[in-house]
Each structure stands twice: as C-alpha cells, then as structure tokens.
Amino acid sequence: MICDDIESFAAAIPAGRGLMGLDLGTKTIGVAVSDRLLSAATALETVKRVKFTADAARLAEIAAKREIGGVILGLPANMDGTEGPRAQSTRAFARNLSRFEGFEGLPIAFWDERLSTVAAERALLEADTTRKRRAEVIDAVAAGYILQGALDRLRHLRSA
C-alpha cells in the first residue's frame, strides 16, 4: 500500500515493528532498518541490483527476518523540487514492490533524499573511512539518513 504522505503512512504502520529505509540506485540498493521504537536508523547492507525479482526477493527476506512494518523509499527529487525520470523510476519500483510477495499490505512512503548521499559521504570522511570501504557502504549509510529523517518526522507527528 503506497501512502501519499507521511501522515497517512504514520497511521498505517503497525505498532512494535521497525521500518526499512531504501536508497534506490541504478546498480545498488542501500538498506537501513530502524528499531521497534522507531527512534534510530541503522545502515544494514547494500544490495547489488540484478533484476527486480531478485532484488525484491532479497528485500523481502530482510523484511521478514526483521519483522518490518513499513518501507521508506528515498525519492530523488531535483534540487528545485520537481520530479524527473529517476523519481518516476523510484515510484514505479514502489508500485512493483507493493505487489511483491512479502510486501502486500505493508505501507510504503517516500522521503525526500536530496543531499542524503552528500551527508553520508561527509560522515564517512569524518570517520576516516577508506575510499574502498566508503564505496561499499555509502548507499546503506545514505538509506540510514533517509530513514532517520522519516523517523524524526514520525516522532514529531506523534508528539503533536
């Protein structure tokens, strides 16, 4: 089930289950997960893209193992806020994922991912991570930034 906004997503997620954040790239998918209290996002892994069925199967495996209650997908909007071909591709991925076994009925929402990779790169540089290691984890760390942004917004909605 694709939610149009974060408020409808907040209403649809089951209590006591974590969320999965995804940074969708052309060659990889960065995956991050939250704790069950929806307070902290953790970079988990980078899935090498093969074809949709294999990619979705790996994501479903992670979702089932971690008892995920919803998915936040980074939406690559242009800097002026408009949506281009990458955003359309992300929305198509979400539609296909919502019909894939293991994701039926799970709420899926989008979160603005502008500059998430830049923030992830900066954090990894500050941590003195080697270039090789940065290349291996950058997408998962970016997914963590995307998911943490959504978690912060969800916390704000709950306190209001």
C-alpha positions in Angstrom: 0.0 0.0 0.0 1.6 3.2 -1.1 0.9 6.2 1.1 0.7 9.7 -0.4 2.1 11.4 2.6 3.9 10.7 5.8 0.8 11.3 7.9 -1.1 8.5 6.2 2.0 6.3 6.5 2.1 7.0 10.2 -1.5 5.9 10.6 -0.9 2.7 8.6 2.3 1.3 10.3 1.7 -1.3 13.0 2.9 -0.7 16.5 6.0 -2.5 17.7 7.6 -3.1 14.3 10.6 -1.5 12.7 10.8 0.3 9.4 13.1 -0.3 6.4 14.7 2.6 4.5 15.8 2.2 0.9 18.2 4.3 -1.2 17.5 3.1 -4.7 20.3 3.4 -7.2 20.8 2.0 -10.7 23.4 -0.5 -9.6 22.7 -0.9 -5.8 20.0 -0.5 -3.2 21.1 0.8 0.2 19.2 -0.7 3.0 18.7 0.6 6.6 16.4 -0.5 9.4 15.0 1.0 12.5 14.5 -0.3 15.9 11.0 -1.2 17.0 10.5 2.0 18.9 11.1 3.9 15.6 13.8 6.1 17.2 17.1 5.2 15.4 18.0 4.1 11.9 21.0 1.8 11.3 22.7 1.2 7.9 22.3 -2.6 7.2 23.6 -3.6 3.8 24.0 -2.7 0.2 22.1 -5.0 -2.2 23.7 -5.3 -5.7 21.0 -4.9 -8.2 20.4 -7.8 -10.6 16.8 -7.7 -11.8 13.7 -6.6 -10.0 12.5 -10.1 -8.9 15.9 -11.0 -7.3 16.2 -7.5 -5.7 12.7 -7.6 -4.3 13.2 -11.2 -3.0 16.3 -10.1 -1.1 14.4 -7.1 0.4 11.5 -9.4 1.3 13.9 -11.7 3.1 15.3 -8.8 5.1 11.8 -7.5 5.9 10.6 -10.9 7.1 13.6 -11.6 9.2 13.4 -8.2 10.9 9.6 -8.2 11.1 9.4 -4.9 9.2 6.2 -2.9 9.4 6.7 -0.4 6.7 9.1 0.9 4.0 10.5 4.4 3.4 11.9 4.9 -0.1 14.2 7.8 -0.8 12.6 9.9 -3.6 15.3 11.6 -5.8 13.7 15.0 -6.4 15.5 17.6 -8.4 17.0 20.5 -6.4 14.1 22.7 -7.4 11.6 20.1 -6.0 10.4 18.8 -9.3 10.4 15.1 -10.2 12.5 13.8 -13.1 13.0 10.3 -14.6 14.8 8.9 -11.5 11.8 9.9 -9.3 9.4 8.2 -11.8 11.6 5.1 -11.7 11.5 5.1 -7.9 7.7 5.4 -7.9 7.5 2.5 -10.4 9.8 0.4 -8.2 7.5 1.2 -5.2 4.4 0.1 -7.2 6.0 -3.2 -8.2 7.3 -3.7 -4.6 3.9 -3.2 -3.1 2.6 -6.1 -5.2 5.6 -8.4 -4.5 5.1 -11.3 -2.1 6.1 -10.2 1.4 5.2 -6.6 0.8 1.5 -6.9 0.1 -0.3 -4.7 2.7 2.9 -3.1 4.0 2.7 0.7 3.9 5.3 2.3 1.6 6.1 6.0 1.7 8.5 8.3 0.0 11.0 10.6 1.7 13.0 13.4 0.0 16.5 12.1 -0.4 18.2 15.2 -1.7 21.7 15.5 -0.4 21.5 12.3 1.6 24.4 10.8 -0.2 26.4 14.0 0.3 25.7 13.8 4.1 26.6 10.1 4.1 29.9 10.8 2.3 30.7 13.6 4.7 30.1 11.4 7.7 32.2 8.6 6.3 35.0 11.0 5.6 34.8 12.4 9.1 35.1 8.8 10.4 38.3 8.5 8.3 36.8 5.6 6.2 39.0 4.4 3.4 37.8 5.1 -0.2 37.2 1.4 -0.8 35.1 1.0 2.3 33.2 4.2 1.5 32.2 2.8 -1.9 31.0 -0.4 -0.2 28.8 1.3 2.4 27.8 4.7 1.0 24.3 3.6 -0.2 23.4 1.8 3.1 24.6 4.9 5.0 22.5 7.2 2.7 19.5 4.9 3.4 20.1 5.4 7.1 20.0 9.2 6.6 16.7 8.9 4.6 15.1 6.6 7.2 16.3 8.8 10.1 14.7 11.8 8.5 11.4 10.0 8.3 11.7 8.7 11.8 12.3 12.2 13.1 9.2 13.4 11.3 7.1 10.5 12.7 8.3 11.3 16.2 7.3 14.9 15.7 3.8 13.8 14.4 3.3 11.6 17.5 4.2 14.4 19.9 1.9 16.9 18.3 
